[in-house]
């Protein structure tokens, strides 16, 4: 899974899978993400579901296979 991202003003931003804007932030302490344009909150599973267009169960499997 590859989520487009870039550094803006010294902070890593990701492309929101819902609105396609880089007005995002990730809290490294909680591993939660927020898009300030569409006001959506994401956890790791939410992002996998949106980016890959897959179900919750398939997202968990994908993350387990690739990141554990």
N, CA, C and O atoms as a Maestro MAE file, in Angstrom:
{
 s_m_m2io_version
 :::
 2.0.0
}

f_m_ct {
 s_m_title
 :::
 protein
 m_atom[272] {
  # First column is atom index #
  i_m_mmod_type
  r_m_x_coord
  r_m_y_coord
  r_m_z_coord
  i_m_residue_number
  s_m_chain_name
  s_m_pdb_residue_name
  s_m_pdb_atom_name
  i_m_atomic_number
  :::
  1 25 0.855 -1.170 0.000 1 A "UNK " " N  " 7
  2 3 0.000 0.000 0.000 1 A "UNK " " CA " 6
  3 2 0.901 1.234 0.000 1 A "UNK " " C  " 6
  4 15 1.820 1.343 0.812 1 A "UNK " " O  " 8
  5 25 0.636 2.132 -0.892 2 A "UNK " " N  " 7
  6 3 1.424 3.358 -1.001 2 A "UNK " " CA " 6
  7 2 0.471 4.551 -0.936 2 A "UNK " " C  " 6
  8 15 -0.380 4.725 -1.809 2 A "UNK " " O  " 8
  9 25 0.623 5.363 0.100 3 A "UNK " " N  " 7
  10 3 -0.176 6.573 0.250 3 A "UNK " " CA " 6
  11 2 0.700 7.755 -0.159 3 A "UNK " " C  " 6
  12 15 1.755 7.971 0.437 3 A "UNK " " O  " 8
  13 25 0.278 8.527 -1.168 4 A "UNK " " N  " 7
  14 3 1.078 9.687 -1.564 4 A "UNK " " CA " 6
  15 2 1.287 10.627 -0.378 4 A "UNK " " C  " 6
  16 15 0.357 10.916 0.375 4 A "UNK " " O  " 8
  17 25 2.528 11.098 -0.229 5 A "UNK " " N  " 7
  18 3 2.834 12.004 0.870 5 A "UNK " " CA " 6
  19 2 3.987 12.906 0.474 5 A "UNK " " C  " 6
  20 15 4.736 12.616 -0.459 5 A "UNK " " O  " 8
  21 25 4.115 14.015 1.207 6 A "UNK " " N  " 7
  22 3 5.217 14.943 0.970 6 A "UNK " " CA " 6
  23 2 5.403 15.805 2.212 6 A "UNK " " C  " 6
  24 15 4.533 15.874 3.081 6 A "UNK " " O  " 8
  25 25 6.544 16.451 2.274 7 A "UNK " " N  " 7
  26 3 6.837 17.345 3.393 7 A "UNK " " CA " 6
  27 2 6.420 18.764 2.988 7 A "UNK " " C  " 6
  28 15 6.865 19.286 1.965 7 A "UNK " " O  " 8
  29 25 5.570 19.369 3.799 8 A "UNK " " N  " 7
  30 3 5.098 20.736 3.587 8 A "UNK " " CA " 6
  31 2 5.362 21.501 4.878 8 A "UNK " " C  " 6
  32 15 4.910 21.104 5.951 8 A "UNK " " O  " 8
  33 25 6.096 22.597 4.761 9 A "UNK " " N  " 7
  34 3 6.438 23.427 5.913 9 A "UNK " " CA " 6
  35 2 7.054 22.607 7.039 9 A "UNK " " C  " 6
  36 15 6.766 22.833 8.214 9 A "UNK " " O  " 8
  37 25 7.905 21.653 6.671 10 A "UNK " " N  " 7
  38 3 8.615 20.836 7.644 10 A "UNK " " CA " 6
  39 2 7.824 19.702 8.258 10 A "UNK " " C  " 6
  40 15 8.324 19.007 9.142 10 A "UNK " " O  " 8
  41 25 6.579 19.500 7.798 11 A "UNK " " N  " 7
  42 3 5.755 18.420 8.347 11 A "UNK " " CA " 6
  43 2 5.350 17.454 7.241 11 A "UNK " " C  " 6
  44 15 5.021 17.877 6.133 11 A "UNK " " O  " 8
  45 25 5.375 16.169 7.539 12 A "UNK " " N  " 7
  46 3 4.953 15.155 6.577 12 A "UNK " " CA " 6
  47 2 3.441 15.186 6.466 12 A "UNK " " C  " 6
  48 15 2.737 15.097 7.472 12 A "UNK " " O  " 8
  49 25 2.942 15.311 5.248 13 A "UNK " " N  " 7
  50 3 1.496 15.331 4.965 13 A "UNK " " CA " 6
  51 2 1.173 14.188 4.008 13 A "UNK " " C  " 6
  52 15 2.004 13.816 3.179 13 A "UNK " " O  " 8
  53 25 -0.012 13.640 4.119 14 A "UNK " " N  " 7
  54 3 -0.441 12.587 3.199 14 A "UNK " " CA " 6
  55 2 -1.625 13.093 2.384 14 A "UNK " " C  " 6
  56 15 -2.345 14.000 2.801 14 A "UNK " " O  " 8
  57 25 -1.808 12.495 1.228 15 A "UNK " " N  " 7
  58 3 -2.929 12.864 0.368 15 A "UNK " " CA " 6
  59 2 -4.197 12.218 0.922 15 A "UNK " " C  " 6
  60 15 -4.295 10.994 1.002 15 A "UNK " " O  " 8
  61 25 -5.150 13.037 1.296 16 A "UNK " " N  " 7
  62 3 -6.405 12.515 1.851 16 A "UNK " " CA " 6
  63 2 -7.098 11.657 0.803 16 A "UNK " " C  " 6
  64 15 -7.330 12.116 -0.315 16 A "UNK " " O  " 8
  65 25 -7.432 10.415 1.149 17 A "UNK " " N  " 7
  66 3 -8.085 9.541 0.179 17 A "UNK " " CA " 6
  67 2 -9.531 9.930 -0.131 17 A "UNK " " C  " 6
  68 15 -10.119 9.420 -1.084 17 A "UNK " " O  " 8
  69 25 -10.100 10.824 0.662 18 A "UNK " " N  " 7
  70 3 -11.483 11.251 0.416 18 A "UNK " " CA " 6
  71 2 -11.561 12.517 -0.430 18 A "UNK " " C  " 6
  72 15 -12.349 12.575 -1.374 18 A "UNK " " O  " 8
  73 25 -10.752 13.540 -0.106 19 A "UNK " " N  " 7
  74 3 -10.874 14.812 -0.817 19 A "UNK " " CA " 6
  75 2 -9.664 15.133 -1.705 19 A "UNK " " C  " 6
  76 15 -9.672 16.134 -2.422 19 A "UNK " " O  " 8
  77 25 -8.623 14.287 -1.658 20 A "UNK " " N  " 7
  78 3 -7.425 14.460 -2.488 20 A "UNK " " CA " 6
  79 2 -6.690 15.772 -2.241 20 A "UNK " " C  " 6
  80 15 -6.184 16.393 -3.176 20 A "UNK " " O  " 8
  81 25 -6.633 16.188 -0.989 21 A "UNK " " N  " 7
  82 3 -5.883 17.378 -0.591 21 A "UNK " " CA " 6
  83 2 -4.780 16.969 0.382 21 A "UNK " " C  " 6
  84 15 -4.865 15.927 1.032 21 A "UNK " " O  " 8
  85 25 -3.756 17.794 0.472 22 A "UNK " " N  " 7
  86 3 -2.658 17.543 1.399 22 A "UNK " " CA " 6
  87 2 -2.805 18.337 2.694 22 A "UNK " " C  " 6
  88 15 -1.816 18.545 3.397 22 A "UNK " " O  " 8
  89 25 -3.996 18.778 3.018 23 A "UNK " " N  " 7
  90 3 -4.230 19.531 4.258 23 A "UNK " " CA " 6
  91 2 -4.484 18.550 5.402 23 A "UNK " " C  " 6
  92 15 -5.569 18.516 5.981 23 A "UNK " " O  " 8
  93 25 -3.463 17.756 5.713 24 A "UNK " " N  " 7
  94 3 -3.574 16.653 6.655 24 A "UNK " " CA " 6
  95 2 -2.472 16.718 7.698 24 A "UNK " " C  " 6
  96 15 -1.497 17.455 7.553 24 A "UNK " " O  " 8
  97 25 -2.646 15.934 8.752 25 A "UNK " " N  " 7
  98 3 -1.629 15.804 9.788 25 A "UNK " " CA " 6
  99 2 -1.761 14.428 10.420 25 A "UNK " " C  " 6
  100 15 -2.839 13.835 10.444 25 A "UNK " " O  " 8
  101 25 -0.638 13.933 10.932 26 A "UNK " " N  " 7
  102 3 -0.609 12.654 11.630 26 A "UNK " " CA " 6
  103 2 -0.062 12.895 13.029 26 A "UNK " " C  " 6
  104 15 0.966 13.552 13.194 26 A "UNK " " O  " 8
  105 25 -0.746 12.368 14.029 27 A "UNK " " N  " 7
  106 3 -0.259 12.450 15.392 27 A "UNK " " CA " 6
  107 2 0.581 11.204 15.652 27 A "UNK " " C  " 6
  108 15 0.023 10.114 15.782 27 A "UNK " " O  " 8
  109 25 1.907 11.331 15.733 28 A "UNK " " N  " 7
  110 3 2.753 10.153 15.904 28 A "UNK " " CA " 6
  111 2 2.562 9.442 17.245 28 A "UNK " " C  " 6
  112 15 2.877 8.259 17.367 28 A "UNK " " O  " 8
  113 25 2.053 10.149 18.242 29 A "UNK " " N  " 7
  114 3 1.827 9.518 19.552 29 A "UNK " " CA " 6
  115 2 0.632 8.564 19.522 29 A "UNK " " C  " 6
  116 15 0.641 7.532 20.193 29 A "UNK " " O  " 8
  117 25 -0.392 8.909 18.744 30 A "UNK " " N  " 7
  118 3 -1.599 8.082 18.692 30 A "UNK " " CA " 6
  119 2 -1.736 7.308 17.379 30 A "UNK " " C  " 6
  120 15 -2.577 6.416 17.260 30 A "UNK " " O  " 8
  121 25 -0.895 7.660 16.389 31 A "UNK " " N  " 7
  122 3 -0.953 7.065 15.052 31 A "UNK " " CA " 6
  123 2 -2.309 7.318 14.381 31 A "UNK " " C  " 6
  124 15 -2.784 6.502 13.591 31 A "UNK " " O  " 8
  125 25 -2.914 8.446 14.706 32 A "UNK " " N  " 7
  126 3 -4.172 8.843 14.089 32 A "UNK " " CA " 6
  127 2 -3.918 10.013 13.149 32 A "UNK " " C  " 6
  128 15 -3.000 10.807 13.355 32 A "UNK " " O  " 8
  129 25 -4.748 10.104 12.115 33 A "UNK " " N  " 7
  130 3 -4.581 11.132 11.097 33 A "UNK " " CA " 6
  131 2 -5.856 11.955 10.978 33 A "UNK " " C  " 6
  132 15 -6.948 11.510 11.332 33 A "UNK " " O  " 8
  133 25 -5.679 13.170 10.468 34 A "UNK " " N  " 7
  134 3 -6.809 14.096 10.309 34 A "UNK " " CA " 6
  135 2 -6.648 14.862 9.016 34 A "UNK " " C  " 6
  136 15 -5.550 15.309 8.683 34 A "UNK " " O  " 8
  137 25 -7.749 15.017 8.279 35 A "UNK " " N  " 7
  138 3 -7.788 15.908 7.127 35 A "UNK " " CA " 6
  139 2 -8.561 17.148 7.568 35 A "UNK " " C  " 6
  140 15 -9.707 17.060 8.009 35 A "UNK " " O  " 8
  141 25 -7.913 18.297 7.438 36 A "UNK " " N  " 7
  142 3 -8.541 19.540 7.891 36 A "UNK " " CA " 6
  143 2 -9.461 20.139 6.840 36 A "UNK " " C  " 6
  144 15 -10.251 21.033 7.142 36 A "UNK " " O  " 8
  145 25 -9.365 19.658 5.614 37 A "UNK " " N  " 7
  146 3 -10.273 20.150 4.571 37 A "UNK " " CA " 6
  147 2 -11.633 19.480 4.682 37 A "UNK " " C  " 6
  148 15 -12.655 20.156 4.796 37 A "UNK " " O  " 8
  149 25 -11.649 18.145 4.651 38 A "UNK " " N  " 7
  150 3 -12.945 17.439 4.706 38 A "UNK " " CA " 6
  151 2 -13.334 17.046 6.135 38 A "UNK " " C  " 6
  152 15 -14.401 16.475 6.363 38 A "UNK " " O  " 8
  153 25 -12.447 17.363 7.100 39 A "UNK " " N  " 7
  154 3 -12.711 17.141 8.522 39 A "UNK " " CA " 6
  155 2 -12.906 15.667 8.885 39 A "UNK " " C  " 6
  156 15 -13.656 15.336 9.803 39 A "UNK " " O  " 8
  157 25 -12.217 14.786 8.147 40 A "UNK " " N  " 7
  158 3 -12.271 13.351 8.424 40 A "UNK " " CA " 6
  159 2 -11.112 12.951 9.324 40 A "UNK " " C  " 6
  160 15 -10.010 13.489 9.214 40 A "UNK " " O  " 8
  161 25 -11.374 12.001 10.217 41 A "UNK " " N  " 7
  162 3 -10.340 11.384 11.044 41 A "UNK " " CA " 6
  163 2 -10.097 9.981 10.516 41 A "UNK " " C  " 6
  164 15 -11.026 9.307 10.072 41 A "UNK " " O  " 8
  165 25 -8.848 9.545 10.567 42 A "UNK " " N  " 7
  166 3 -8.490 8.230 10.058 42 A "UNK " " CA " 6
  167 2 -7.580 7.513 11.045 42 A "UNK " " C  " 6
  168 15 -6.730 8.130 11.688 42 A "UNK " " O  " 8
  169 25 -7.772 6.204 11.156 43 A "UNK " " N  " 7
  170 3 -6.757 5.376 11.778 43 A "UNK " " CA " 6
  171 2 -6.105 4.578 10.646 43 A "UNK " " C  " 6
  172 15 -6.488 4.734 9.486 43 A "UNK " " O  " 8
  173 25 -5.150 3.747 10.959 44 A "UNK " " N  " 7
  174 3 -4.418 3.016 9.928 44 A "UNK " " CA " 6
  175 2 -5.339 2.143 9.079 44 A "UNK " " C  " 6
  176 15 -5.180 2.074 7.861 44 A "UNK " " O  " 8
  177 25 -6.278 1.493 9.704 45 A "UNK " " N  " 7
  178 3 -7.214 0.618 8.974 45 A "UNK " " CA " 6
  179 2 -8.113 1.445 8.059 45 A "UNK " " C  " 6
  180 15 -8.367 1.050 6.921 45 A "UNK " " O  " 8
  181 25 -8.596 2.587 8.544 46 A "UNK " " N  " 7
  182 3 -9.431 3.461 7.713 46 A "UNK " " CA " 6
  183 2 -8.697 3.884 6.441 46 A "UNK " " C  " 6
  184 15 -9.263 3.855 5.348 46 A "UNK " " O  " 8
  185 25 -7.432 4.276 6.594 47 A "UNK " " N  " 7
  186 3 -6.664 4.710 5.428 47 A "UNK " " CA " 6
  187 2 -6.481 3.561 4.454 47 A "UNK " " C  " 6
  188 15 -6.631 3.753 3.248 47 A "UNK " " O  " 8
  189 25 -6.161 2.369 4.945 48 A "UNK " " N  " 7
  190 3 -6.008 1.206 4.067 48 A "UNK " " CA " 6
  191 2 -7.307 0.915 3.322 48 A "UNK " " C  " 6
  192 15 -7.284 0.626 2.126 48 A "UNK " " O  " 8
  193 25 -8.430 0.987 4.016 49 A "UNK " " N  " 7
  194 3 -9.723 0.738 3.380 49 A "UNK " " CA " 6
  195 2 -9.990 1.740 2.266 49 A "UNK " " C  " 6
  196 15 -10.422 1.358 1.178 49 A "UNK " " O  " 8
  197 25 -9.737 3.017 2.527 50 A "UNK " " N  " 7
  198 3 -10.010 4.069 1.543 50 A "UNK " " CA " 6
  199 2 -9.053 4.002 0.351 50 A "UNK " " C  " 6
  200 15 -9.484 4.085 -0.800 50 A "UNK " " O  " 8
  201 25 -7.771 3.853 0.625 51 A "UNK " " N  " 7
  202 3 -6.774 3.867 -0.448 51 A "UNK " " CA " 6
  203 2 -6.913 2.650 -1.354 51 A "UNK " " C  " 6
  204 15 -6.876 2.770 -2.578 51 A "UNK " " O  " 8
  205 25 -7.073 1.476 -0.743 52 A "UNK " " N  " 7
  206 3 -7.138 0.227 -1.516 52 A "UNK " " CA " 6
  207 2 -8.553 -0.144 -1.954 52 A "UNK " " C  " 6
  208 15 -8.734 -1.054 -2.763 52 A "UNK " " O  " 8
  209 25 -9.557 0.558 -1.422 53 A "UNK " " N  " 7
  210 3 -10.969 0.258 -1.727 53 A "UNK " " CA " 6
  211 2 -11.300 -1.199 -1.380 53 A "UNK " " C  " 6
  212 15 -11.830 -1.951 -2.198 53 A "UNK " " O  " 8
  213 25 -10.966 -1.566 -0.132 54 A "UNK " " N  " 7
  214 3 -11.193 -2.931 0.341 54 A "UNK " " CA " 6
  215 2 -11.948 -2.894 1.668 54 A "UNK " " C  " 6
  216 15 -12.117 -1.835 2.273 54 A "UNK " " O  " 8
  217 25 -12.395 -4.061 2.104 55 A "UNK " " N  " 7
  218 3 -13.176 -4.169 3.330 55 A "UNK " " CA " 6
  219 2 -12.294 -4.055 4.569 55 A "UNK " " C  " 6
  220 15 -11.066 -4.049 4.484 55 A "UNK " " O  " 8
  221 25 -12.949 -3.965 5.709 56 A "UNK " " N  " 7
  222 3 -12.240 -3.904 6.984 56 A "UNK " " CA " 6
  223 2 -11.352 -5.133 7.173 56 A "UNK " " C  " 6
  224 15 -10.169 -5.008 7.489 56 A "UNK " " O  " 8
  225 25 -11.925 -6.313 6.978 57 A "UNK " " N  " 7
  226 3 -11.174 -7.559 7.177 57 A "UNK " " CA " 6
  227 2 -9.981 -7.626 6.221 57 A "UNK " " C  " 6
  228 15 -8.881 -7.999 6.628 57 A "UNK " " O  " 8
  229 25 -10.193 -7.268 4.962 58 A "UNK " " N  " 7
  230 3 -9.092 -7.292 4.001 58 A "UNK " " CA " 6
  231 2 -8.026 -6.244 4.345 58 A "UNK " " C  " 6
  232 15 -6.841 -6.458 4.090 58 A "UNK " " O  " 8
  233 25 -8.442 -5.130 4.915 59 A "UNK " " N  " 7
  234 3 -7.485 -4.102 5.334 59 A "UNK " " CA " 6
  235 2 -6.602 -4.617 6.464 59 A "UNK " " C  " 6
  236 15 -5.390 -4.403 6.464 59 A "UNK " " O  " 8
  237 25 -7.216 -5.293 7.420 60 A "UNK " " N  " 7
  238 3 -6.445 -5.857 8.533 60 A "UNK " " CA " 6
  239 2 -5.446 -6.887 8.001 60 A "UNK " " C  " 6
  240 15 -4.288 -6.900 8.418 60 A "UNK " " O  " 8
  241 25 -5.885 -7.742 7.090 61 A "UNK " " N  " 7
  242 3 -4.985 -8.740 6.493 61 A "UNK " " CA " 6
  243 2 -3.832 -8.071 5.745 61 A "UNK " " C  " 6
  244 15 -2.680 -8.482 5.879 61 A "UNK " " O  " 8
  245 25 -4.143 -7.045 4.961 62 A "UNK " " N  " 7
  246 3 -3.113 -6.320 4.211 62 A "UNK " " CA " 6
  247 2 -2.072 -5.716 5.145 62 A "UNK " " C  " 6
  248 15 -0.870 -5.851 4.914 62 A "UNK " " O  " 8
  249 25 -2.533 -5.054 6.193 63 A "UNK " " N  " 7
  250 3 -1.613 -4.427 7.121 63 A "UNK " " CA " 6
  251 2 -0.782 -5.469 7.877 63 A "UNK " " C  " 6
  252 15 0.409 -5.266 8.115 63 A "UNK " " O  " 8
  253 25 -1.407 -6.567 8.244 64 A "UNK " " N  " 7
  254 3 -0.683 -7.636 8.940 64 A "UNK " " CA " 6
  255 2 0.403 -8.221 8.050 64 A "UNK " " C  " 6
  256 15 1.529 -8.434 8.501 64 A "UNK " " O  " 8
  257 25 0.075 -8.482 6.793 65 A "UNK " " N  " 7
  258 3 1.029 -9.079 5.858 65 A "UNK " " CA " 6
  259 2 2.188 -8.146 5.544 65 A "UNK " " C  " 6
  260 15 3.313 -8.607 5.347 65 A "UNK " " O  " 8
  261 25 1.935 -6.853 5.495 66 A "UNK " " N  " 7
  262 3 2.950 -5.905 5.037 66 A "UNK " " CA " 6
  263 2 3.689 -5.162 6.146 66 A "UNK " " C  " 6
  264 15 4.770 -4.624 5.908 66 A "UNK " " O  " 8
  265 25 3.135 -5.123 7.332 67 A "UNK " " N  " 7
  266 3 3.747 -4.284 8.362 67 A "UNK " " CA " 6
  267 2 4.038 -4.994 9.669 67 A "UNK " " C  " 6
  268 15 4.549 -4.362 10.594 67 A "UNK " " O  " 8
  269 25 3.742 -6.261 9.787 68 A "UNK " " N  " 7
  270 3 4.076 -6.987 11.034 68 A "UNK " " CA " 6
  271 2 5.183 -7.963 10.794 68 A "UNK " " C  " 6
  272 15 5.600 -8.663 11.717 68 A "UNK " " O  " 8
  :::
 }
 m_bond[271] {
  # First column is bond index #
  i_m_from
  i_m_to
  i_m_order
  :::
  1 1 2 1
  2 2 3 1
  3 3 4 2
  4 3 5 1
  5 5 6 1
  6 6 7 1
  7 7 8 2
  8 7 9 1
  9 9 10 1
  10 10 11 1
  11 11 12 2
  12 11 13 1
  13 13 14 1
  14 14 15 1
  15 15 16 2
  16 15 17 1
  17 17 18 1
  18 18 19 1
  19 19 20 2
  20 19 21 1
  21 21 22 1
  22 22 23 1
  23 23 24 2
  24 23 25 1
  25 25 26 1
  26 26 27 1
  27 27 28 2
  28 27 29 1
  29 29 30 1
  30 30 31 1
  31 31 32 2
  32 31 33 1
  33 33 34 1
  34 34 35 1
  35 35 36 2
  36 35 37 1
  37 37 38 1
  38 38 39 1
  39 39 40 2
  40 39 41 1
  41 41 42 1
  42 42 43 1
  43 43 44 2
  44 43 45 1
  45 45 46 1
  46 46 47 1
  47 47 48 2
  48 47 49 1
  49 49 50 1
  50 50 51 1
  51 51 52 2
  52 51 53 1
  53 53 54 1
  54 54 55 1
  55 55 56 2
  56 55 57 1
  57 57 58 1
  58 58 59 1
  59 59 60 2
  60 59 61 1
  61 61 62 1
  62 62 63 1
  63 63 64 2
  64 63 65 1
  65 65 66 1
  66 66 67 1
  67 67 68 2
  68 67 69 1
  69 69 70 1
  70 70 71 1
  71 71 72 2
  72 71 73 1
  73 73 74 1
  74 74 75 1
  75 75 76 2
  76 75 77 1
  77 77 78 1
  78 78 79 1
  79 79 80 2
  80 79 81 1
  81 81 82 1
  82 82 83 1
  83 83 84 2
  84 83 85 1
  85 85 86 1
  86 86 87 1
  87 87 88 2
  88 87 89 1
  89 89 90 1
  90 90 91 1
  91 91 92 2
  92 91 93 1
  93 93 94 1
  94 94 95 1
  95 95 96 2
  96 95 97 1
  97 97 98 1
  98 98 99 1
  99 99 100 2
  100 99 101 1
  101 101 102 1
  102 102 103 1
  103 103 104 2
  104 103 105 1
  105 105 106 1
  106 106 107 1
  107 107 108 2
  108 107 109 1
  109 109 110 1
  110 110 111 1
  111 111 112 2
  112 111 113 1
  113 113 114 1
  114 114 115 1
  115 115 116 2
  116 115 117 1
  117 117 118 1
  118 118 119 1
  119 119 120 2
  120 119 121 1
  121 121 122 1
  122 122 123 1
  123 123 124 2
  124 123 125 1
  125 125 126 1
  126 126 127 1
  127 127 128 2
  128 127 129 1
  129 129 130 1
  130 130 131 1
  131 131 132 2
  132 131 133 1
  133 133 134 1
  134 134 135 1
  135 135 136 2
  136 135 137 1
  137 137 138 1
  138 138 139 1
  139 139 140 2
  140 139 141 1
  141 141 142 1
  142 142 143 1
  143 143 144 2
  144 143 145 1
  145 145 146 1
  146 146 147 1
  147 147 148 2
  148 147 149 1
  149 149 150 1
  150 150 151 1
  151 151 152 2
  152 151 153 1
  153 153 154 1
  154 154 155 1
  155 155 156 2
  156 155 157 1
  157 157 158 1
  158 158 159 1
  159 159 160 2
  160 159 161 1
  161 161 162 1
  162 162 163 1
  163 163 164 2
  164 163 165 1
  165 165 166 1
  166 166 167 1
  167 167 168 2
  168 167 169 1
  169 169 170 1
  170 170 171 1
  171 171 172 2
  172 171 173 1
  173 173 174 1
  174 174 175 1
  175 175 176 2
  176 175 177 1
  177 177 178 1
  178 178 179 1
  179 179 180 2
  180 179 181 1
  181 181 182 1
  182 182 183 1
  183 183 184 2
  184 183 185 1
  185 185 186 1
  186 186 187 1
  187 187 188 2
  188 187 189 1
  189 189 190 1
  190 190 191 1
  191 191 192 2
  192 191 193 1
  193 193 194 1
  194 194 195 1
  195 195 196 2
  196 195 197 1
  197 197 198 1
  198 198 199 1
  199 199 200 2
  200 199 201 1
  201 201 202 1
  202 202 203 1
  203 203 204 2
  204 203 205 1
  205 205 206 1
  206 206 207 1
  207 207 208 2
  208 207 209 1
  209 209 210 1
  210 210 211 1
  211 211 212 2
  212 211 213 1
  213 213 214 1
  214 214 215 1
  215 215 216 2
  216 215 217 1
  217 217 218 1
  218 218 219 1
  219 219 220 2
  220 219 221 1
  221 221 222 1
  222 222 223 1
  223 223 224 2
  224 223 225 1
  225 225 226 1
  226 226 227 1
  227 227 228 2
  228 227 229 1
  229 229 230 1
  230 230 231 1
  231 231 232 2
  232 231 233 1
  233 233 234 1
  234 234 235 1
  235 235 236 2
  236 235 237 1
  237 237 238 1
  238 238 239 1
  239 239 240 2
  240 239 241 1
  241 241 242 1
  242 242 243 1
  243 243 244 2
  244 243 245 1
  245 245 246 1
  246 246 247 1
  247 247 248 2
  248 247 249 1
  249 249 250 1
  250 250 251 1
  251 251 252 2
  252 251 253 1
  253 253 254 1
  254 254 255 1
  255 255 256 2
  256 255 257 1
  257 257 258 1
  258 258 259 1
  259 259 260 2
  260 259 261 1
  261 261 262 1
  262 262 263 1
  263 263 264 2
  264 263 265 1
  265 265 266 1
  266 266 267 1
  267 267 268 2
  268 267 269 1
  269 269 270 1
  270 270 271 1
  271 271 272 2
  :::
 }
}
